[in-house]
């Protein structure tokens, strides 16, 4: 009895451990290396309230905001008391001419502080608002975000991070690709997922007043089918379609077809399926993918849009005519799960080591850029001082040599007087009537 309980407890512990690690280990956060930045003398001297006031005042007076200042502010934050100020500075930097100088460590710090403080919905909203904030996660942050959301079983948030990679058309990192695939897979297959839009826009109350605004011209309606996408189904579909192309195996082929079906690109899905069949890949797709596509076919045929009806029916016919050896009965979820764990096991340690080196590089880069700004400021101050001294010397010279140059000054004064008179009297002045004997006419009111 005791041995049985021990074995069961051990299995439960293993399951709990696997679920907790799912997928990246605690070491992936590089917490010790990340917090080492706070030991830098420049960050220890920063008082966030005063520093924010200085940056904001400089921006108001000069219309400039320094990318290094924003980076220092972002890296100095340790709690949520200054997150609003960080958002404000990031927004102003994004709209300034220095947005191209934003340091990579600024993106990283912004994401890590919001993530660590649990401001997940707000962070996702900012990441999706590229125009106003311009915060872009790198591979490391994308993996950290997806792993955190997966552990919390918030597959909607994890899928949103995968969608961000699709929008950037960046599938160069194997670990990011596998986590993105798993995130979208879980979003589609989980029975209960969070709503996609966690911050819906509130409609303004209609007071019945019609407001008309004059505009110079009207833009023709345009839909780029990429950044303009906002339907979760289309976003996840396009993500899976482009992501599946990175995996030349049944998993990749399955999710290419499922993605195109979600994306409502039935003509492309039909062409791709026919190409897979003609290429004689065995097996072609998983049975779970076939089932999902059958559901999507049924849903599309029931919709009011009948423009793709013939294409969908042709796709359905080709799908049902697949031979048994073309369909893999293996559990798709377990295959994806095993693949992600395999990639994590192979690459996690190297990613950790690389990220620790990146932190050291950022500290050095921050110091160099700060020193460069200080040098530039000192240069401008010296130039201003030289200009001031030149003006003072010029004034002294005029005083000392006034009598030697008296004729010259008088000539200049005369020229200026003539110029001023011409400006004052651009046309011929009309002769004013100056008649002392002038008597105004008598005006009598007429009687009716």
Secondary structure, 3 states (H helix, E strand, C coil): CHHHHHHHHHHHHHHHHHHHHCCCCHHHHCHHHHHHHHHCHHHHCCCHHHHHHHHHHHHHHHCCCCHHHHHHHHHHCCCHHHHHHHHHHHHHHHCCHHHHHCCHHHHHHHHHHHHHCCCHHHHHHHHHCCCCCCCCCCHHHHHHHHHHHHHCCCHHHHHHHHHHHHHHCCCCCHHHHHHHHHHHHHHHHCCCCCCCCCCCCCCCCCCCCCCCCCCCCCCCCCCCCCCCCCCHHHHHHHHHHHHHCCCCCHHHHHHHHHHHHHCCCHHHHHHHHHHHHHCCCCCCEEHHHHHHHHHHHHHHHHCCCCCCHHHHHHHHHHHHCCCHHHEECCCHHHHHHHHHHHHHHHHHHHHHHHHHHHHHHHHHHHHHHHHHHHHHHHHHHHHHHHHHHHHHHHHHHHHHCCCCCHHHHHHHHHHHHHHHHHHHCCCCCCCCCCCCCCCCCCCCCCCC
